[in-house]
Amino acid sequence: MKNNHFFDRDIVTIKDFSRADLEFVFDATDKVSSLKPKERGQLASARTLGYIFYEPSTRTRMSFEAAMASIGGSSLGIFDPRYSSIEKGETLYDTIRTMDLYSDILVLRHQMDGSSRYAAEISTHPVLNGGSGSEEHPTQAMLDLYTMKKEKKNIDGLKICILGDLKYGRTVYSLLYGLVHYNVEIYLVSPPSLRIRQESIYGLTEKLKISELTELDDELLSKIDVLYVTRIQRERFPDIQEYEKVKGAYIIDSNVLNRLKSDTSIMHPMPRIDEISKNIDLTKNAIYFKQVAYGKELRAALLALVLNESGL
C-alpha cells in the first residue's frame, strides 16, 4: 500500500486521524485478512511487541498478542503489575524506558489520563494507546468503526444508539471522535448520573447530530441501525453506593430485541456483565463476538503499518 502515513507513528488518540486515514486502515485490514499465512507472517518477522497493562484486559492484550504472532512477530510484557517491579514502586517512566529497550513497538494500558501521551514522549519506539484512564481507547474505536462498515456495508447514514456508562466509558469518547468523519445520527442513552462529559465532547455537536436520552423507548428502538451497549464500570466509581444505584439500569433481552428493527446490529466493546442477556448471543443481531474477531485483524494491520515504511 502506497503513502503509508502510519509508519513509526504513535497511536494515542483517534483525533489525530482523518477519515482518509481510517479508511486506509480498513483497507489494510481487508488486505491483511486476505493474505496467506506465509506472506502474512513476514510483516513483522523478528520484531517484538512490548505490552504494559496496569489495568486488567482480556481482548485488547490478547488480540494484540495474537495479531503480532499472526504477522510473524513476538510479544513480551507485563499483564499484571503485581508480578513486576511496579509492585516494588518502579515509576512509569522507568518501566517505559526499560520496555523500550526490549521492543520495537509498545502498547500501554494505564488508569491515568494522559498516560499514553506521556509514554510516547519517553519512548524511542511507537506507542499504541491500549486504554488511558477514562480518556480514550483509539484502536477499539477503529475496530468498532470497521465492524460497522463490514456488517452494515456503509457507516454513512447509520442511526447509532450508544447505551450505558457514557461518563467513564473511554470507548465511547474514541468512538464519537471517529464518527465525526461520517454522516450519522447519534443517540446517547444513560442514567442522568452517567451522562457524557460535556467538556470532553466540546465542539462535537457542531459536527454530529447528537440527542441525549435516559430511556430506550419504542420510538428510538424502532429506528436505530446499531445499538452499541457499554458496561456500567464499577471500578471507575469513586463511591460504590453510586454504582449500586445505576447497575443494571439497562438490560438488552428478548423484550428489547423484539422492539428493534429486524436488522439492527448489537455491539459491545466487552467485557459484558449482565447488560446483554445470553439468549441474545445466537441471534443474527448480536455481532459483538464478530467485533472481537475483527479486533485481531485490525490490530494486525495497524502493527504492520506502523512497523513497515512501505506498508503492506
C-alpha angles and dihedrals in degrees: 000000000000128000096027102191091175097070112124090351128144116233103208103136133014087223087080092066131078128212088261089054092051093048088049089057091047091052090047090051091053090049095048090048091055097050121107113248094252093051093042091049092063096062095085103014111163091002124125131217115207118200130190116188117183089171129051118270138171110169101029096049097038094044091053090049092046091045093051092048091049092057094047102265135115134231136216133169155101118307096165121032090210089072096051139060088271084082088059092053102268111164125241087244093058093043092053092046090052096046089046089062092055101041145058094209133013136213118198131190115183137161093230121092110239093023097125093048089050090050091050090056091053102040124081089205128064117281124211118201109234092180128321117205111289091325114087149334102193101177089051090054091049092053090044090055091045090051091052091049094048096045101036096031092226134037095202112091097023123139105216128191116198110197137190131012103023096157100060101018106111092187088063095057095047090047092051091048089053094046090057086085094059137067100247141135116234127203114190112200122184144128110279091253092056100047118142114279103256095207090057094055096040108151095012093103088064090058103032135048100238129177122183118212140164101207137059095224127178094255091057096042092050095059109036122105097195130032108196108193124196132192122249096245109225093185093060097057115101089201117044090203089063089054091051090056094058107028111118091017091142127027121184104213139143091289092059092041092056090056094052126087111270092248099043110132119222116212134181130178089215159239094112120201112172103317093101118043115233091237088069091063097082096046121103088241095065109089100154094107089049084052089056091051093048087054092068093048096046093046090049089055092047093050091048092049094048093047099044123060092199092051119218 
